[in-house]
Amino acid sequence: MIQNVRICGLISLRNRYILLMGKQQKLFFDFLRFCIGSESEKPDTLVDADWKEIYTIAQNQCLVGVLFDGIKKLPAEHIGMKKELLLQWMAESQMLEKANVRLNDAAIQVSEWFRKKGFRTCILKGQGNALMYPNPYSRTPGDIDIWVEGGDKRVISFVRSISPHEKACYHHIEFPSYKGVEVEVHYRPSFLLCSWHNRKLQKYYDRVKEEQFSHRVMLGEQGEVAIPAAEFNVIFQLTHIFTHLMNEGIGLRQLLDYYFVLSMLSVNYEKLTSLQKDLKELGLWKFAGAIMYIMQVVFGMPASQLIVPPNEKYGKFVQNEVLEAGNFGRYDARNRFGRSKLGHNLQRVYRDMRLVTYFPAEALCEPIFRVWHFFWRMKNKK
């Protein structure tokens, strides 16, 4: 009976969601669920596909490789796209595969380099997330984010002894690229804008760091690195997504990463209760509810895998932000203040005003954090 209620609830949510979408966006999400395996049958709506528009959405959301994996599962007569577009899609997917091999190698080599210098490390997001995908080589890679144990002063001092002019911010310092791959060295995995919640978050990271630095896995067949454990990732990547939403915007790739993070999670009632307590103490409960709505309605995640009840009101708001902004907010037509420093700061104020109704603690603290962070960077400037 409970399962039937959950299924009916999911159908009801999805039907309301469909009414708010354009035809090709709906088709895109139908096909995305097929591509990631949350739905086994190819969508009937594919007969109406505008593949050029779907490809554009996939590019904007950094999901070209994931969707091409789905295309490869379709019978040839059901694809129906122009040969030129199919070849372009195939070529880009092959480039993603090569890029993932290159980033795997970079992650392994950079980790080993720090180990030889006496630092324990953990690869955050990126190539660790790719391992959770059905095809790890179809994820669009970015840079290498590596958590280096030792605290900000020690890590900053060490990095600048190698490369004196690297810029530092509150949670990471830039690092010389490795064979063309950008590297960010983290001394804090992530942060929250509200100082009260952020203090609790940093204490949480300090409490659980031992398991993260010792949780070692193989990256393909290339070598071994440490990546976060599943329970850590649930908190860490949610804060990462939240901070990106507050600062610049998020895309479907980050949310799909989180879908696979949750898919890897296996917790009993006691652990789930503890996790929910952490989310409340960190001020993440409502945002987690928004993300659970997206996990269920967009990606087709079963209710049994959700970590909090989905919040439809907040979920629709965050989902709209995702569709408007694209990956890291790069395609947001609402960015009306230009690319200067002044324009960037005005844009953030405008963003805070839009977000304050839903996430007041973070939105109200964002300007305060920005001023505090300016002085932090001046203090830690080389």
N, C-alpha and C positions, 0 to 999 in steps of 0.2 A: 504493500500500500504506500509506504514512504517513498519507494523507488518510483512508483507511478506518479506521485505528486511532484517529485523532482523532475521527471521527464516532462510532465505537463507544464511545470514552471519554466523549464528551459525553452520549450516550444513557444510559450507565451512571450517570454523575453525576446526570442529571436524574431517572432512575427512583428512585434512593436519596433524592433530594431530595423527590420527590412523596410518598413514604411518611411524611414528617415534617410534611406540611401538612394543614390542613383543606380541605374540599372547595371552599369559596368562595375561599379564598386561592389554591388551585391554579388555579381558574378565572380569578381576577383576573390572575395572572401569565401564563396562556395568552393572555388577551385583551390584556394590556399588550404582549406581543411582537407581536401583530397590529397594535396601534395605532401602534407605533414603526417597523414595517416590517421587523423582523428575521424575521418569518414572514409569508408572503404570503396564506396561506389562513386564513379565519376558523375559530376553534377549534370543533370539533364539540361541545365541552362546554357551549357557550352555551345549549343547550336546557335545561340545569339551572340557569341563572343566577338567583341571588337579587339582582336589580339594586339593591335598597335596600342590601343588605350591601356590594355592590361599590362603590356610591356612597360609603358610609361609609368604606371603606378608602381610596378615592381622595381623599376630603376629608382624612383623617388624614395621608396621605402627600403632599398638595399636588399631585395629579395629575388633578384634575377635568377640566381642559382637554384634556390629552393623551388621556384615555379618551373624551372626547366626540368628538374627531377620529375615533377608531375607530368609535364608534357611527354617525357620519355615513356611514361606508363600508359599513354593514350594510344589506341589503335590509330593508324595513319589517317583513316577516313574521318576521324573525329577532330583532327587538329584544325584543318581548314584555314591556315594562315598562309600568307605569301611566302614563297621560298626564300626571298631576300631577308625577311624578318626572322624566319626560322634559323637561317645560317648565322645571322648577326647574334641571335640569342645563344646559339650553340657556341659561337666563338667567345662570347663574353663569359659563358659558363666555364669553358676550358681555361680561360685566363684566371678565373677565380680559383680553380683547382690548383694551378701553378702558384698563385699568390699564397694559398694556404700552406702549401709545401714549404715555401720560402719563409713564411712567418713561423711555422713549426720549428724550422731550423734556427731561426733567430731567437725564439723563446728558449730553446734548449741551450744555445751557445751563451746567451746573456746570463741565464741562470747559473750555468757552470762557471762563467767568469766571476760572478759575485761570490759563488761558493769558494773558489780558490782565494778570494780576497778576505774570506772569513765571515761572510754574511749568509744567513739563511734567507731563502726567497720563496715566493708563491706567485704564480701567474694568475692574474685576476681577469675575469671575463674572457673575451677574445678566443684564443685557441683552446682554452679549457671548455668554454661554452660549445665550441664546434664539436667536441667529442660527444655531446649529448644528441646531436642531430642524427637523423637516419643516415645521411651522407655528410660526414664532417667537412668534406671539401666543397660543399655547395654554399656554405655560409659566407657572406661577404665579410672579409677580414678588415680590420682597421690597423691599429698600432699595437705595440706590446706594452701592456700595463703590468708592471712587476712590483709586488710588495716586498720591500727589503727591510728586514728586522734591524732595529737599532734606534728608532726615534728620529725626529726631524733634525736635531742639531748634528748628530753623528753622521747621518746619511747625507745631509746637505754638505757638510764639511768634506766628506769622502768624495762625493761626486765632483765638487769644485776643485779638489786636489788633482783630479784627472782632467777636468774641463772647466777652467776658472769662471767663465762668464755665463754659465747656465742659470736660467731664471727659475726661481722657486715660488710656489704658492702654498697655501695652507696644507694641502694633502699630498702634493708631489713636486718633483723637480724634473726639469727637462734633462735629457741625457743624449750624448752623441748617437746619431742613428747607426744601426748595424746593417751594413750592406743595403742601404736604402730604406730600411724599416725604421720608422719612428719609435722611440722608446720613452716611456714615462716611468720614472722611479717613484713609487709611492712609499711614504713612511706612515701614512694613514690610508686605509683602503678607500674610505669615502667619508663624507661629513653631512651634517644637516645644518640648515641656516639658523634655526632656533638654537641659541646657545644652551638652554636647559636640556633640550633633547640631544644635542650634540655631545654634551658631557657624558650622558648615559651611553650613547653610541660608542664613544671612544673607550669607555670602561668595558663595554661588551666585547669590543675587538681585543682588548688586552687580556680579557678573561679566557677567550677561546682561541687565541693565536697559535698555541702550541700544536693543535691538531691540523691547522691549515699548513703550517710549514713542514709537517711530516707526512701529509697526504699526497703520496707520489704516484703518478700514473705515466703510461707511455703516450707520447704524441705520435700517433700512427706507428710506424716502425722506425722512426728516426731517433728516438731517445726518450729520456725520462725527465719529468719536471714535477714540482709540487703545484697542485691546484686546490681551491677550497673544497671542503666537504659540502654535501647537499644542504644541510641545515644552516650552515654559515651563509651559503649563497642566497637562501631565501631572504634573509635579512639584508645582507650586503647589496645584492642587486636591486632589491626594492628601494633602498635608500639612494642608490645610484640613479635609478629611473626617476625617482621623486626630485632629486636635485637637478637633473637635466630638464625636467618639466618646468621647474621654477626658474631656471636660468636661460634656457634657449629653446627647449622643445625636445620631444622624443619621437621616434619613428617606430614602425612595426617591427623592425629587426630587434630592437631592445626588448619589445614585448614578446616576440617569438622566442628569444633567448630565455625569457622568464617562464614561458610555457614549458620549455624543456627542463628548466630548473625544477619546476613543480612536478613534472613527470618523473623525475629521478628521486623525488622525496618519498620516503617511507617512514611514517611516524605513527606511534600508538597514541592512545587518548592522552596519556600523561605528557608525552612530548608535545603534542599539539596544543594542549592547555598551556604549557610553558612558553611555546612559541607565540601564542596569542597574547599572553601576558607581556612578553617583550615588545610586541607590536604596539600595544596600548601605551606602555611606558615610554616608547620612543616617538609617540605622536603619529604613528603610521596607520592606525586602525581604519580611518575613513579612506585613506589612499589605497590601502590594501583591498578594501571593499570595492573600490572603483576598478582596480586591476583585475579582481576576481570576476567582475561583470564582463570585462573584455575577454578574459580567459575562457569564460563559458560561452558567451554569445558569438564572439568573433572566431575563436580557435576551436570551439567545440569540446572544451575540457569537461570531463564528467564531474558532477557535483561532489563526488567522493574525494576528489583530489584538490578541492578548493580549501584554502587554509582559514578563510573567514567567510561569512555570508556575503554574497555579491550585493553591491550597492548600485542600483540602476541609475539613480539621479547623478551620482558622482561619476559613474562609469561612462555615461553618455557624454558628460562634459569632457572627461579626459580623452575619450575616443575622438571627439570632434577636434581636440587639440592635435592629436596624432595625424588625422586626415588633412587638417589645414596646413600643418607645419612640415610634414615629411621628416626624414632622418635628420636629427639634430637641428630641426627648425630651418633647414636650408631653403625650403620652398614655400615659406609662409608669406603670403601676399599682404599680411597685416603689418609686416616690417616696413614702416613708413618713414623712419627717421634717418635712413642712410647708414653708411658703414664707418663713419668717423667715431672717435671715442665718445663725443657728446651724443651722437645719434644712438650709439650702443647703449649708453646709460639711460637716455630717454625711453628707448625701447623697453628696457628692463622695468622702468617705472610703470609704463603702460601695461606691461605683462603682469606686474604685481597687482595692479588695479583690477585686472581681469580675473586673477586667481584668488583674490583675498576673500571672496564670498565662500569659496569652497575650502580653502586651506589657509585660514587666517594667520596661524602662528608662523608658518614659513614665509608667507607673503609679506607680513608686517615686519618680520626680522630681516628680510632680504636687503633693504637699503642700509640697515644698521650693520649687517655683516659686511656689506660692500665697503663701507667707510672703515670699519675695523680692519678688514683685509688689506686695504690700501696701506695702512700704517704697519701692518704685519710684514708686508712685502718690502716696505722701506727699511724696516729693522733688519730683515734677512737678505737685503740686497748686497751683492758682492761689492 
